[in-house]
């Protein structure tokens, strides 16, 4: 269980949150063009690369279970 939260930390976090909330929306570097959101992260082809380690770990775990059970 985490220890007690210091009141100074709470106040500093509230001040930082206020500063973040005051920031304007992001804009592009070229005047007249706003920031374009693009594709969602899970719809990008590069995000599929993250599935490779997951598939490998699943394969290894399945082989370990298979070896132990036989």
mmCIF file of the N, C-alpha and C atoms, coordinates in Angstrom:
data_MODEL
# 
_entry.id   MODEL 
# 
loop_
_atom_site.group_PDB 
_atom_site.id 
_atom_site.type_symbol 
_atom_site.label_atom_id 
_atom_site.label_alt_id 
_atom_site.label_comp_id 
_atom_site.label_asym_id 
_atom_site.label_entity_id 
_atom_site.label_seq_id 
_atom_site.pdbx_PDB_ins_code 
_atom_site.Cartn_x 
_atom_site.Cartn_y 
_atom_site.Cartn_z 
_atom_site.occupancy 
_atom_site.B_iso_or_equiv 
_atom_site.pdbx_formal_charge 
_atom_site.auth_seq_id 
_atom_site.auth_comp_id 
_atom_site.auth_asym_id 
_atom_site.auth_atom_id 
_atom_site.pdbx_PDB_model_num 
ATOM 1   N N  . UNK A 1 1  ? 0.852  -1.182  0.000   1.00 0.00 ? 1  UNK A N  1 
ATOM 2   C CA . UNK A 1 1  ? 0.000  0.000   0.000   1.00 0.00 ? 1  UNK A CA 1 
ATOM 3   C C  . UNK A 1 1  ? 0.896  1.243   0.000   1.00 0.00 ? 1  UNK A C  1 
ATOM 4   N N  . UNK A 1 2  ? 0.598  2.228   -0.861  1.00 0.00 ? 2  UNK A N  1 
ATOM 5   C CA . UNK A 1 2  ? 1.436  3.424   -0.915  1.00 0.00 ? 2  UNK A CA 1 
ATOM 6   C C  . UNK A 1 2  ? 1.327  4.232   0.370   1.00 0.00 ? 2  UNK A C  1 
ATOM 7   N N  . UNK A 1 3  ? 2.369  4.989   0.609   1.00 0.00 ? 3  UNK A N  1 
ATOM 8   C CA . UNK A 1 3  ? 2.404  5.826   1.806   1.00 0.00 ? 3  UNK A CA 1 
ATOM 9   C C  . UNK A 1 3  ? 1.484  7.027   1.673   1.00 0.00 ? 3  UNK A C  1 
ATOM 10  N N  . UNK A 1 4  ? 1.487  7.870   2.695   1.00 0.00 ? 4  UNK A N  1 
ATOM 11  C CA . UNK A 1 4  ? 0.615  9.053   2.669   1.00 0.00 ? 4  UNK A CA 1 
ATOM 12  C C  . UNK A 1 4  ? 1.049  10.035  1.580   1.00 0.00 ? 4  UNK A C  1 
ATOM 13  N N  . UNK A 1 5  ? 0.089  10.746  1.057   1.00 0.00 ? 5  UNK A N  1 
ATOM 14  C CA . UNK A 1 5  ? 0.359  11.734  0.011   1.00 0.00 ? 5  UNK A CA 1 
ATOM 15  C C  . UNK A 1 5  ? 0.631  13.070  0.684   1.00 0.00 ? 5  UNK A C  1 
ATOM 16  N N  . UNK A 1 6  ? 1.739  13.685  0.299   1.00 0.00 ? 6  UNK A N  1 
ATOM 17  C CA . UNK A 1 6  ? 2.127  14.963  0.887   1.00 0.00 ? 6  UNK A CA 1 
ATOM 18  C C  . UNK A 1 6  ? 1.243  16.079  0.322   1.00 0.00 ? 6  UNK A C  1 
ATOM 19  N N  . UNK A 1 7  ? 0.724  16.963  1.173   1.00 0.00 ? 7  UNK A N  1 
ATOM 20  C CA . UNK A 1 7  ? -0.139 18.057  0.682   1.00 0.00 ? 7  UNK A CA 1 
ATOM 21  C C  . UNK A 1 7  ? 0.559  18.957  -0.338  1.00 0.00 ? 7  UNK A C  1 
ATOM 22  N N  . UNK A 1 8  ? 1.871  19.138  -0.183  1.00 0.00 ? 8  UNK A N  1 
ATOM 23  C CA . UNK A 1 8  ? 2.606  19.967  -1.139  1.00 0.00 ? 8  UNK A CA 1 
ATOM 24  C C  . UNK A 1 8  ? 2.590  19.370  -2.540  1.00 0.00 ? 8  UNK A C  1 
ATOM 25  N N  . UNK A 1 9  ? 2.633  18.055  -2.603  1.00 0.00 ? 9  UNK A N  1 
ATOM 26  C CA . UNK A 1 9  ? 2.573  17.377  -3.898  1.00 0.00 ? 9  UNK A CA 1 
ATOM 27  C C  . UNK A 1 9  ? 1.216  17.588  -4.545  1.00 0.00 ? 9  UNK A C  1 
ATOM 28  N N  . UNK A 1 10 ? 0.164  17.493  -3.758  1.00 0.00 ? 10 UNK A N  1 
ATOM 29  C CA . UNK A 1 10 ? -1.180 17.709  -4.287  1.00 0.00 ? 10 UNK A CA 1 
ATOM 30  C C  . UNK A 1 10 ? -1.338 19.124  -4.842  1.00 0.00 ? 10 UNK A C  1 
ATOM 31  N N  . UNK A 1 11 ? -0.829 20.098  -4.113  1.00 0.00 ? 11 UNK A N  1 
ATOM 32  C CA . UNK A 1 11 ? -0.940 21.494  -4.564  1.00 0.00 ? 11 UNK A CA 1 
ATOM 33  C C  . UNK A 1 11 ? -0.118 21.705  -5.833  1.00 0.00 ? 11 UNK A C  1 
ATOM 34  N N  . UNK A 1 12 ? 1.096  21.157  -5.873  1.00 0.00 ? 12 UNK A N  1 
ATOM 35  C CA . UNK A 1 12 ? 1.947  21.307  -7.061  1.00 0.00 ? 12 UNK A CA 1 
ATOM 36  C C  . UNK A 1 12 ? 1.299  20.659  -8.282  1.00 0.00 ? 12 UNK A C  1 
ATOM 37  N N  . UNK A 1 13 ? 0.664  19.499  -8.082  1.00 0.00 ? 13 UNK A N  1 
ATOM 38  C CA . UNK A 1 13 ? -0.010 18.841  -9.195  1.00 0.00 ? 13 UNK A CA 1 
ATOM 39  C C  . UNK A 1 13 ? -1.198 19.649  -9.689  1.00 0.00 ? 13 UNK A C  1 
ATOM 40  N N  . UNK A 1 14 ? -1.947 20.263  -8.800  1.00 0.00 ? 14 UNK A N  1 
ATOM 41  C CA . UNK A 1 14 ? -3.085 21.095  -9.211  1.00 0.00 ? 14 UNK A CA 1 
ATOM 42  C C  . UNK A 1 14 ? -2.605 22.316  -9.993  1.00 0.00 ? 14 UNK A C  1 
ATOM 43  N N  . UNK A 1 15 ? -1.497 22.923  -9.561  1.00 0.00 ? 15 UNK A N  1 
ATOM 44  C CA . UNK A 1 15 ? -0.939 24.070  -10.277 1.00 0.00 ? 15 UNK A CA 1 
ATOM 45  C C  . UNK A 1 15 ? -0.489 23.651  -11.677 1.00 0.00 ? 15 UNK A C  1 
ATOM 46  N N  . UNK A 1 16 ? 0.195  22.518  -11.768 1.00 0.00 ? 16 UNK A N  1 
ATOM 47  C CA . UNK A 1 16 ? 0.652  22.029  -13.075 1.00 0.00 ? 16 UNK A CA 1 
ATOM 48  C C  . UNK A 1 16 ? -0.531 21.706  -13.979 1.00 0.00 ? 16 UNK A C  1 
ATOM 49  N N  . UNK A 1 17 ? -1.587 21.109  -13.419 1.00 0.00 ? 17 UNK A N  1 
ATOM 50  C CA . UNK A 1 17 ? -2.773 20.803  -14.210 1.00 0.00 ? 17 UNK A CA 1 
ATOM 51  C C  . UNK A 1 17 ? -3.423 22.083  -14.731 1.00 0.00 ? 17 UNK A C  1 
ATOM 52  N N  . UNK A 1 18 ? -3.462 23.111  -13.923 1.00 0.00 ? 18 UNK A N  1 
ATOM 53  C CA . UNK A 1 18 ? -4.011 24.398  -14.367 1.00 0.00 ? 18 UNK A CA 1 
ATOM 54  C C  . UNK A 1 18 ? -3.220 24.975  -15.530 1.00 0.00 ? 18 UNK A C  1 
ATOM 55  N N  . UNK A 1 19 ? -1.891 24.838  -15.475 1.00 0.00 ? 19 UNK A N  1 
ATOM 56  C CA . UNK A 1 19 ? -1.052 25.339  -16.570 1.00 0.00 ? 19 UNK A CA 1 
ATOM 57  C C  . UNK A 1 19 ? -1.281 24.542  -17.850 1.00 0.00 ? 19 UNK A C  1 
ATOM 58  N N  . UNK A 1 20 ? -1.422 23.238  -17.717 1.00 0.00 ? 20 UNK A N  1 
ATOM 59  C CA . UNK A 1 20 ? -1.663 22.397  -18.894 1.00 0.00 ? 20 UNK A CA 1 
ATOM 60  C C  . UNK A 1 20 ? -3.010 22.734  -19.514 1.00 0.00 ? 20 UNK A C  1 
ATOM 61  N N  . UNK A 1 21 ? -4.017 22.947  -18.686 1.00 0.00 ? 21 UNK A N  1 
ATOM 62  C CA . UNK A 1 21 ? -5.355 23.267  -19.197 1.00 0.00 ? 21 UNK A CA 1 
ATOM 63  C C  . UNK A 1 21 ? -5.394 24.625  -19.903 1.00 0.00 ? 21 UNK A C  1 
ATOM 64  N N  . UNK A 1 22 ? -4.474 25.527  -19.565 1.00 0.00 ? 22 UNK A N  1 
ATOM 65  C CA . UNK A 1 22 ? -4.446 26.851  -20.202 1.00 0.00 ? 22 UNK A CA 1 
ATOM 66  C C  . UNK A 1 22 ? -3.778 26.832  -21.575 1.00 0.00 ? 22 UNK A C  1 
ATOM 67  N N  . UNK A 1 23 ? -3.091 25.745  -21.913 1.00 0.00 ? 23 UNK A N  1 
ATOM 68  C CA . UNK A 1 23 ? -2.406 25.682  -23.208 1.00 0.00 ? 23 UNK A CA 1 
ATOM 69  C C  . UNK A 1 23 ? -3.415 25.713  -24.345 1.00 0.00 ? 23 UNK A C  1 
ATOM 70  N N  . UNK A 1 24 ? -3.010 26.336  -25.435 1.00 0.00 ? 24 UNK A N  1 
ATOM 71  C CA . UNK A 1 24 ? -3.883 26.372  -26.605 1.00 0.00 ? 24 UNK A CA 1 
ATOM 72  C C  . UNK A 1 24 ? -3.797 25.044  -27.348 1.00 0.00 ? 24 UNK A C  1 
ATOM 73  N N  . UNK A 1 25 ? -4.734 24.827  -28.256 1.00 0.00 ? 25 UNK A N  1 
ATOM 74  C CA . UNK A 1 25 ? -4.723 23.615  -29.056 1.00 0.00 ? 25 UNK A CA 1 
ATOM 75  C C  . UNK A 1 25 ? -3.474 23.586  -29.932 1.00 0.00 ? 25 UNK A C  1 
ATOM 76  N N  . UNK A 1 26 ? -2.934 22.416  -30.209 1.00 0.00 ? 26 UNK A N  1 
ATOM 77  C CA . UNK A 1 26 ? -1.735 22.339  -31.056 1.00 0.00 ? 26 UNK A CA 1 
ATOM 78  C C  . UNK A 1 26 ? -2.056 22.764  -32.488 1.00 0.00 ? 26 UNK A C  1 
ATOM 79  N N  . UNK A 1 27 ? -1.098 23.404  -33.113 1.00 0.00 ? 27 UNK A N  1 
ATOM 80  C CA . UNK A 1 27 ? -1.266 23.833  -34.502 1.00 0.00 ? 27 UNK A CA 1 
ATOM 81  C C  . UNK A 1 27 ? -0.088 23.328  -35.315 1.00 0.00 ? 27 UNK A C  1 
ATOM 82  N N  . UNK A 1 28 ? -0.270 23.262  -36.604 1.00 0.00 ? 28 UNK A N  1 
ATOM 83  C CA . UNK A 1 28 ? 0.813  22.845  -37.481 1.00 0.00 ? 28 UNK A CA 1 
ATOM 84  C C  . UNK A 1 28 ? 1.850  23.941  -37.606 1.00 0.00 ? 28 UNK A C  1 
ATOM 85  N N  . UNK A 1 29 ? 2.991  23.614  -38.163 1.00 0.00 ? 29 UNK A N  1 
ATOM 86  C CA . UNK A 1 29 ? 4.056  24.606  -38.318 1.00 0.00 ? 29 UNK A CA 1 
ATOM 87  C C  . UNK A 1 29 ? 3.798  25.534  -39.501 1.00 0.00 ? 29 UNK A C  1 
ATOM 88  N N  . UNK A 1 30 ? 3.036  25.071  -40.457 1.00 0.00 ? 30 UNK A N  1 
ATOM 89  C CA . UNK A 1 30 ? 2.733  25.900  -41.614 1.00 0.00 ? 30 UNK A CA 1 
ATOM 90  C C  . UNK A 1 30 ? 1.486  26.716  -41.292 1.00 0.00 ? 30 UNK A C  1 
ATOM 91  N N  . UNK A 1 31 ? 1.569  28.036  -41.385 1.00 0.00 ? 31 UNK A N  1 
ATOM 92  C CA . UNK A 1 31 ? 0.390  28.850  -41.071 1.00 0.00 ? 31 UNK A CA 1 
ATOM 93  C C  . UNK A 1 31 ? -0.802 28.487  -41.970 1.00 0.00 ? 31 UNK A C  1 
ATOM 94  N N  . UNK A 1 32 ? -1.950 28.407  -41.378 1.00 0.00 ? 32 UNK A N  1 
ATOM 95  C CA . UNK A 1 32 ? -3.151 28.081  -42.126 1.00 0.00 ? 32 UNK A CA 1 
ATOM 96  C C  . UNK A 1 32 ? -3.485 26.607  -42.117 1.00 0.00 ? 32 UNK A C  1 
ATOM 97  N N  . UNK A 1 33 ? -2.568 25.778  -41.655 1.00 0.00 ? 33 UNK A N  1 
ATOM 98  C CA . UNK A 1 33 ? -2.811 24.340  -41.582 1.00 0.00 ? 33 UNK A CA 1 
ATOM 99  C C  . UNK A 1 33 ? -2.807 23.921  -40.121 1.00 0.00 ? 33 UNK A C  1 
ATOM 100 N N  . UNK A 1 34 ? -3.885 23.337  -39.671 1.00 0.00 ? 34 UNK A N  1 
ATOM 101 C CA . UNK A 1 34 ? -3.950 22.856  -38.310 1.00 0.00 ? 34 UNK A CA 1 
ATOM 102 C C  . UNK A 1 34 ? -3.345 21.468  -38.188 1.00 0.00 ? 34 UNK A C  1 
ATOM 103 N N  . UNK A 1 35 ? -3.275 20.990  -36.974 1.00 0.00 ? 35 UNK A N  1 
ATOM 104 C CA . UNK A 1 35 ? -2.763 19.634  -36.749 1.00 0.00 ? 35 UNK A CA 1 
ATOM 105 C C  . UNK A 1 35 ? -3.787 18.628  -37.263 1.00 0.00 ? 35 UNK A C  1 
ATOM 106 N N  . UNK A 1 36 ? -3.318 17.665  -38.007 1.00 0.00 ? 36 UNK A N  1 
ATOM 107 C CA . UNK A 1 36 ? -4.209 16.620  -38.519 1.00 0.00 ? 36 UNK A CA 1 
ATOM 108 C C  . UNK A 1 36 ? -4.056 15.387  -37.642 1.00 0.00 ? 36 UNK A C  1 
ATOM 109 N N  . UNK A 1 37 ? -5.158 14.851  -37.147 1.00 0.00 ? 37 UNK A N  1 
ATOM 110 C CA . UNK A 1 37 ? -5.041 13.743  -36.204 1.00 0.00 ? 37 UNK A CA 1 
ATOM 111 C C  . UNK A 1 37 ? -4.491 12.453  -36.805 1.00 0.00 ? 37 UNK A C  1 
ATOM 112 N N  . UNK A 1 38 ? -4.736 12.178  -38.065 1.00 0.00 ? 38 UNK A N  1 
ATOM 113 C CA . UNK A 1 38 ? -4.242 10.946  -38.674 1.00 0.00 ? 38 UNK A CA 1 
ATOM 114 C C  . UNK A 1 38 ? -5.059 9.739   -38.261 1.00 0.00 ? 38 UNK A C  1 
ATOM 115 N N  . UNK A 1 39 ? -4.506 8.559   -38.527 1.00 0.00 ? 39 UNK A N  1 
ATOM 116 C CA . UNK A 1 39 ? -5.213 7.323   -38.211 1.00 0.00 ? 39 UNK A CA 1 
ATOM 117 C C  . UNK A 1 39 ? -5.122 7.028   -36.713 1.00 0.00 ? 39 UNK A C  1 
ATOM 118 N N  . UNK A 1 40 ? -6.062 6.212   -36.244 1.00 0.00 ? 40 UNK A N  1 
ATOM 119 C CA . UNK A 1 40 ? -5.976 5.743   -34.872 1.00 0.00 ? 40 UNK A CA 1 
ATOM 120 C C  . UNK A 1 40 ? -4.772 4.820   -34.755 1.00 0.00 ? 40 UNK A C  1 
ATOM 121 N N  . UNK A 1 41 ? -4.210 4.725   -33.564 1.00 0.00 ? 41 UNK A N  1 
ATOM 122 C CA . UNK A 1 41 ? -2.981 3.966   -33.366 1.00 0.00 ? 41 UNK A CA 1 
ATOM 123 C C  . UNK A 1 41 ? -3.165 2.503   -33.771 1.00 0.00 ? 41 UNK A C  1 
ATOM 124 N N  . UNK A 1 42 ? -4.268 1.885   -33.392 1.00 0.00 ? 42 UNK A N  1 
ATOM 125 C CA . UNK A 1 42 ? -4.457 0.471   -33.687 1.00 0.00 ? 42 UNK A CA 1 
ATOM 126 C C  . UNK A 1 42 ? -4.774 0.214   -35.151 1.00 0.00 ? 42 UNK A C  1 
ATOM 127 N N  . UNK A 1 43 ? -5.047 1.247   -35.930 1.00 0.00 ? 43 UNK A N  1 
ATOM 128 C CA . UNK A 1 43 ? -5.327 1.080   -37.354 1.00 0.00 ? 43 UNK A CA 1 
ATOM 129 C C  . UNK A 1 43 ? -4.080 1.300   -38.209 1.00 0.00 ? 43 UNK A C  1 
ATOM 130 N N  . UNK A 1 44 ? -2.961 1.682   -37.595 1.00 0.00 ? 44 UNK A N  1 
ATOM 131 C CA . UNK A 1 44 ? -1.721 1.894   -38.331 1.00 0.00 ? 44 UNK A CA 1 
ATOM 132 C C  . UNK A 1 44 ? -1.013 0.567   -38.545 1.00 0.00 ? 44 UNK A C  1 
ATOM 133 N N  . UNK A 1 45 ? -0.380 0.438   -39.699 1.00 0.00 ? 45 UNK A N  1 
ATOM 134 C CA . UNK A 1 45 ? 0.328  -0.808  -40.010 1.00 0.00 ? 45 UNK A CA 1 
ATOM 135 C C  . UNK A 1 45 ? 1.494  -1.037  -39.057 1.00 0.00 ? 45 UNK A C  1 
ATOM 136 N N  . UNK A 1 46 ? 2.139  0.037   -38.629 1.00 0.00 ? 46 UNK A N  1 
ATOM 137 C CA . UNK A 1 46 ? 3.292  -0.112  -37.740 1.00 0.00 ? 46 UNK A CA 1 
ATOM 138 C C  . UNK A 1 46 ? 2.899  -0.647  -36.370 1.00 0.00 ? 46 UNK A C  1 
ATOM 139 N N  . UNK A 1 47 ? 1.645  -0.481  -35.978 1.00 0.00 ? 47 UNK A N  1 
ATOM 140 C CA . UNK A 1 47 ? 1.227  -0.996  -34.670 1.00 0.00 ? 47 UNK A CA 1 
ATOM 141 C C  . UNK A 1 47 ? 1.134  -2.512  -34.673 1.00 0.00 ? 47 UNK A C  1 
ATOM 142 N N  . UNK A 1 48 ? 1.042  -3.117  -35.852 1.00 0.00 ? 48 UNK A N  1 
ATOM 143 C CA . UNK A 1 48 ? 0.990  -4.571  -35.928 1.00 0.00 ? 48 UNK A CA 1 
ATOM 144 C C  . UNK A 1 48 ? 2.314  -5.204  -35.521 1.00 0.00 ? 48 UNK A C  1 
ATOM 145 N N  . UNK A 1 49 ? 3.397  -4.425  -35.550 1.00 0.00 ? 49 UNK A N  1 
ATOM 146 C CA . UNK A 1 49 ? 4.707  -4.930  -35.137 1.00 0.00 ? 49 UNK A CA 1 
ATOM 147 C C  . UNK A 1 49 ? 4.661  -5.340  -33.659 1.00 0.00 ? 49 UNK A C  1 
ATOM 148 N N  . UNK A 1 50 ? 3.835  -4.679  -32.862 1.00 0.00 ? 50 UNK A N  1 
ATOM 149 C CA . UNK A 1 50 ? 3.719  -5.010  -31.442 1.00 0.00 ? 50 UNK A CA 1 
ATOM 150 C C  . UNK A 1 50 ? 3.127  -6.398  -31.236 1.00 0.00 ? 50 UNK A C  1 
ATOM 151 N N  . UNK A 1 51 ? 2.445  -6.934  -32.228 1.00 0.00 ? 51 UNK A N  1 
ATOM 152 C CA . UNK A 1 51 ? 1.851  -8.261  -32.094 1.00 0.00 ? 51 UNK A CA 1 
ATOM 153 C C  . UNK A 1 51 ? 2.885  -9.373  -32.215 1.00 0.00 ? 51 UNK A C  1 
ATOM 154 N N  . UNK A 1 52 ? 4.034  -9.085  -32.809 1.00 0.00 ? 52 UNK A N  1 
ATOM 155 C CA . UNK A 1 52 ? 5.057  -10.111 -33.002 1.00 0.00 ? 52 UNK A CA 1 
ATOM 156 C C  . UNK A 1 52 ? 5.577  -10.634 -31.659 1.00 0.00 ? 52 UNK A C  1 
ATOM 157 N N  . UNK A 1 53 ? 6.012  -9.788  -30.717 1.00 0.00 ? 53 UNK A N  1 
ATOM 158 C CA . UNK A 1 53 ? 6.452  -10.321 -29.424 1.00 0.00 ? 53 UNK A CA 1 
ATOM 159 C C  . UNK A 1 53 ? 5.332  -11.015 -28.663 1.00 0.00 ? 53 UNK A C  1 
ATOM 160 N N  . UNK A 1 54 ? 4.120  -10.519 -28.801 1.00 0.00 ? 54 UNK A N  1 
ATOM 161 C CA . UNK A 1 54 ? 2.981  -11.147 -28.132 1.00 0.00 ? 54 UNK A CA 1 
ATOM 162 C C  . UNK A 1 54 ? 2.731  -12.542 -28.692 1.00 0.00 ? 54 UNK A C  1 
ATOM 163 N N  . UNK A 1 55 ? 2.796  -12.691 -30.004 1.00 0.00 ? 55 UNK A N  1 
ATOM 164 C CA . UNK A 1 55 ? 2.610  -13.998 -30.620 1.00 0.00 ? 55 UNK A CA 1 
ATOM 165 C C  . UNK A 1 55 ? 3.736  -14.948 -30.218 1.00 0.00 ? 55 UNK A C  1 
ATOM 166 N N  . UNK A 1 56 ? 4.973  -14.449 -30.163 1.00 0.00 ? 56 UNK A N  1 
ATOM 167 C CA . UNK A 1 56 ? 6.100  -15.274 -29.766 1.00 0.00 ? 56 UNK A CA 1 
ATOM 168 C C  . UNK A 1 56 ? 5.943  -15.752 -28.326 1.00 0.00 ? 56 UNK A C  1 
ATOM 169 N N  . UNK A 1 57 ? 5.573  -14.840 -27.422 1.00 0.00 ? 57 UNK A N  1 
ATOM 170 C CA . UNK A 1 57 ? 5.398  -15.206 -26.019 1.00 0.00 ? 57 UNK A CA 1 
ATOM 171 C C  . UNK A 1 57 ? 4.276  -16.228 -25.855 1.00 0.00 ? 57 UNK A C  1 
ATOM 172 N N  . UNK A 1 58 ? 3.208  -16.081 -26.613 1.00 0.00 ? 58 UNK A N  1 
ATOM 173 C CA . UNK A 1 58 ? 2.113  -17.048 -26.569 1.00 0.00 ? 58 UNK A CA 1 
ATOM 174 C C  . UNK A 1 58 ? 2.578  -18.407 -27.060 1.00 0.00 ? 58 UNK A C  1 
ATOM 175 N N  . UNK A 1 59 ? 3.370  -18.433 -28.129 1.00 0.00 ? 59 UNK A N  1 
ATOM 176 C CA . UNK A 1 59 ? 3.893  -19.685 -28.671 1.00 0.00 ? 59 UNK A CA 1 
ATOM 177 C C  . UNK A 1 59 ? 4.809  -20.379 -27.662 1.00 0.00 ? 59 UNK A C  1 
ATOM 178 N N  . UNK A 1 60 ? 5.695  -19.593 -27.022 1.00 0.00 ? 60 UNK A N  1 
ATOM 179 C CA . UNK A 1 60 ? 6.610  -20.159 -26.030 1.00 0.00 ? 60 UNK A CA 1 
ATOM 180 C C  . UNK A 1 60 ? 5.827  -20.718 -24.847 1.00 0.00 ? 60 UNK A C  1 
ATOM 181 N N  . UNK A 1 61 ? 4.859  -19.972 -24.355 1.00 0.00 ? 61 UNK A N  1 
ATOM 182 C CA . UNK A 1 61 ? 4.054  -20.422 -23.221 1.00 0.00 ? 61 UNK A CA 1 
ATOM 183 C C  . UNK A 1 61 ? 3.284  -21.697 -23.571 1.00 0.00 ? 61 UNK A C  1 
ATOM 184 N N  . UNK A 1 62 ? 2.731  -21.765 -24.769 1.00 0.00 ? 62 UNK A N  1 
ATOM 185 C CA . UNK A 1 62 ? 2.001  -22.956 -25.192 1.00 0.00 ? 62 UNK A CA 1 
ATOM 186 C C  . UNK A 1 62 ? 2.937  -24.164 -25.264 1.00 0.00 ? 62 UNK A C  1 
ATOM 187 N N  . UNK A 1 63 ? 4.157  -23.978 -25.757 1.00 0.00 ? 63 UNK A N  1 
ATOM 188 C CA . UNK A 1 63 ? 5.111  -25.081 -25.815 1.00 0.00 ? 63 UNK A CA 1 
ATOM 189 C C  . UNK A 1 63 ? 5.553  -25.531 -24.429 1.00 0.00 ? 63 UNK A C  1 
ATOM 190 N N  . UNK A 1 64 ? 5.726  -24.595 -23.518 1.00 0.00 ? 64 UNK A N  1 
ATOM 191 C CA . UNK A 1 64 ? 6.099  -24.962 -22.147 1.00 0.00 ? 64 UNK A CA 1 
ATOM 192 C C  . UNK A 1 64 ? 4.994  -25.772 -21.497 1.00 0.00 ? 64 UNK A C  1 
ATOM 193 N N  . UNK A 1 65 ? 3.756  -25.330 -21.654 1.00 0.00 ? 65 UNK A N  1 
ATOM 194 C CA . UNK A 1 65 ? 2.627  -26.058 -21.087 1.00 0.00 ? 65 UNK A CA 1 
ATOM 195 C C  . UNK A 1 65 ? 2.510  -27.444 -21.717 1.00 0.00 ? 65 UNK A C  1 
ATOM 196 N N  . UNK A 1 66 ? 2.743  -27.516 -23.010 1.00 0.00 ? 66 UNK A N  1 
ATOM 197 C CA . UNK A 1 66 ? 2.675  -28.798 -23.707 1.00 0.00 ? 66 UNK A CA 1 
ATOM 198 C C  . UNK A 1 66 ? 3.753  -29.771 -23.211 1.00 0.00 ? 66 UNK A C  1 
ATOM 199 N N  . UNK A 1 67 ? 4.956  -29.264 -22.985 1.00 0.00 ? 67 UNK A N  1 
ATOM 200 C CA . UNK A 1 67 ? 6.048  -30.111 -22.496 1.00 0.00 ? 67 UNK A CA 1 
ATOM 201 C C  . UNK A 1 67 ? 5.786  -30.578 -21.073 1.00 0.00 ? 67 UNK A C  1 
ATOM 202 N N  . UNK A 1 68 ? 5.250  -29.729 -20.234 1.00 0.00 ? 68 UNK A N  1 
ATOM 203 C CA . UNK A 1 68 ? 4.997  -30.074 -18.836 1.00 0.00 ? 68 UNK A CA 1 
ATOM 204 C C  . UNK A 1 68 ? 3.861  -31.089 -18.749 1.00 0.00 ? 68 UNK A C  1 
ATOM 205 N N  . UNK A 1 69 ? 2.857  -30.941 -19.573 1.00 0.00 ? 69 UNK A N  1 
ATOM 206 C CA . UNK A 1 69 ? 1.683  -31.820 -19.479 1.00 0.00 ? 69 UNK A CA 1 
ATOM 207 C C  . UNK A 1 69 ? 1.923  -33.190 -20.096 1.00 0.00 ? 69 UNK A C  1 
ATOM 208 N N  . UNK A 1 70 ? 2.929  -33.325 -20.957 1.00 0.00 ? 70 UNK A N  1 
ATOM 209 C CA . UNK A 1 70 ? 3.137  -34.641 -21.598 1.00 0.00 ? 70 UNK A CA 1 
ATOM 210 C C  . UNK A 1 70 ? 4.186  -35.476 -20.898 1.00 0.00 ? 70 UNK A C  1 
# 
